[in-house]
Amino acid sequence: MKSRKQANTACPCGGADLSACCGRYLAPDGPPAPTAQALMRSRFSAYALGREDYLLATWHPSTRPQSLDLAEEAGVVKWIGLEVKRCEAGLHGDEAGTVEFVARYKVGGKAERLHEASRFVREDGRWYYLVGEVS
């Protein structure tokens, strides 16, 4: 049984409930994100929650860094909002897709934003983040 606090936890990506939104993909035994946009949203949530393991697991091996050092950012960077601007492909039958988004965050109390067009690929039925172009 979920506690009241768990049941009312908002998803960092903007969803009403973490467990019904990105939380299901972040769970160790959870299903893979079904679309490029769902993966992008879950990756935003993973950044907000400090889930480096999920970020690395969903990063394509050809472009994946060794580590992200999120532990060093804990308490310094606070992810506060996400707006999806557009999606190109990235659906169930596609092999690739692009998601453009604006992520808002604070560093030391100062508001910042990241505007990126991220490219995703699907291999063996699973979506992976490939690369992003920051604008």
C-alpha positions as CSV (number, residue, x, y, z in Angstrom):
1,M,0.0,0.0,0.0
2,K,1.3,3.5,-0.9
3,S,1.6,6.1,1.7
4,R,-0.3,9.4,1.1
5,K,3.0,11.2,0.4
6,Q,4.0,8.6,-2.3
7,A,0.5,8.7,-3.9
8,N,0.6,12.5,-4.3
9,T,4.2,12.9,-5.6
10,A,4.1,15.0,-8.7
11,C,6.3,13.9,-11.6
12,P,9.2,16.3,-12.3
13,C,8.3,16.3,-16.0
14,G,4.9,17.9,-15.2
15,G,2.8,14.8,-14.8
16,A,0.3,14.7,-11.9
17,D,1.7,11.5,-10.3
18,L,5.3,10.2,-10.5
19,S,4.3,6.6,-10.2
20,A,1.8,6.8,-13.1
21,C,4.0,9.0,-15.2
22,C,7.8,8.7,-15.5
23,G,8.2,6.6,-12.3
24,R,7.1,3.4,-14.0
25,Y,10.1,3.7,-16.5
26,L,12.5,4.7,-13.7
27,A,11.6,1.6,-11.7
28,P,14.3,-1.1,-11.9
29,D,11.9,-3.6,-13.3
30,G,9.8,-1.1,-15.2
31,P,9.0,-1.2,-18.9
32,P,11.0,0.8,-21.4
33,A,9.7,4.1,-22.5
34,P,7.4,3.5,-25.5
35,T,8.2,6.6,-27.5
36,A,11.1,9.1,-27.8
37,Q,9.0,11.8,-26.0
38,A,8.3,9.4,-23.1
39,L,12.0,8.6,-22.9
40,M,12.9,12.3,-23.0
41,R,10.4,13.1,-20.2
42,S,11.7,10.2,-18.1
43,R,15.3,11.4,-18.6
44,F,14.3,14.9,-17.4
45,S,12.8,13.3,-14.3
46,A,15.9,11.2,-13.8
47,Y,18.0,14.3,-13.8
48,A,15.7,15.9,-11.3
49,L,15.8,12.9,-9.1
50,G,19.5,12.3,-9.4
51,R,19.1,8.9,-11.2
52,E,22.4,8.7,-13.0
53,D,22.0,4.9,-13.5
54,Y,18.8,5.4,-15.6
55,L,20.4,8.2,-17.6
56,L,23.4,6.1,-18.5
57,A,21.2,3.0,-19.3
58,T,19.1,5.0,-21.7
59,W,22.0,6.7,-23.4
60,H,23.1,5.1,-26.7
61,P,26.4,3.3,-26.2
62,S,28.0,5.1,-29.2
63,T,27.7,8.5,-27.4
64,R,27.4,7.6,-23.7
65,P,29.8,9.2,-21.3
66,Q,31.5,7.2,-18.6
67,S,29.7,9.1,-15.9
68,L,27.6,12.2,-15.3
69,D,28.8,13.1,-11.8
70,L,25.2,14.0,-10.7
71,A,26.3,13.6,-7.1
72,E,28.4,16.7,-7.4
73,E,25.4,18.7,-8.6
74,A,23.1,17.5,-5.8
75,G,21.9,20.6,-3.9
76,V,23.4,22.9,-6.5
77,V,21.2,22.3,-9.5
78,K,17.5,22.0,-9.1
79,W,15.4,21.0,-12.2
80,I,12.1,22.9,-12.0
81,G,10.1,22.5,-15.2
82,L,9.9,21.0,-18.7
83,E,8.1,22.2,-21.8
84,V,8.1,20.0,-25.0
85,K,8.1,22.3,-28.0
86,R,7.9,19.7,-30.8
87,C,8.3,16.1,-31.7
88,E,9.3,14.6,-35.0
89,A,8.6,10.9,-35.4
90,G,9.8,8.8,-32.4
91,L,6.6,6.8,-32.1
92,H,6.0,3.1,-31.8
93,G,6.8,2.1,-35.4
94,D,9.7,4.6,-35.9
95,E,13.4,3.9,-35.7
96,A,14.4,7.5,-34.9
97,G,12.8,10.6,-33.5
98,T,13.6,14.2,-32.4
99,V,12.2,16.0,-29.4
100,E,12.7,19.7,-28.9
101,F,12.2,20.9,-25.4
102,V,13.0,23.7,-22.9
103,A,14.1,22.5,-19.4
104,R,14.1,25.1,-16.6
105,Y,16.4,24.8,-13.7
106,K,18.1,26.8,-10.9
107,V,21.8,26.9,-10.0
108,G,22.5,28.6,-6.7
109,G,19.1,30.2,-6.8
110,K,19.6,31.7,-10.3
111,A,17.1,30.6,-13.0
112,E,18.5,29.0,-16.1
113,R,17.1,27.2,-19.1
114,L,18.3,24.6,-21.5
115,H,16.7,24.6,-25.0
116,E,17.7,21.4,-26.9
117,A,16.6,19.3,-29.8
118,S,17.4,15.7,-28.8
119,R,17.8,12.9,-31.2
120,F,16.7,9.4,-30.2
121,V,17.1,6.0,-31.9
122,R,15.2,2.8,-31.3
123,E,17.1,-0.5,-31.2
124,D,15.7,-3.9,-30.3
125,G,12.4,-2.3,-29.2
126,R,14.0,0.2,-26.8
127,W,14.5,3.9,-27.2
128,Y,17.9,5.5,-26.5
129,Y,19.1,9.2,-26.3
130,L,21.7,9.7,-29.0
131,V,22.7,13.4,-29.0
132,G,21.3,16.8,-28.4
133,E,21.7,20.1,-30.1
134,V,21.5,23.1,-27.7
135,S,20.2,26.3,-29.0
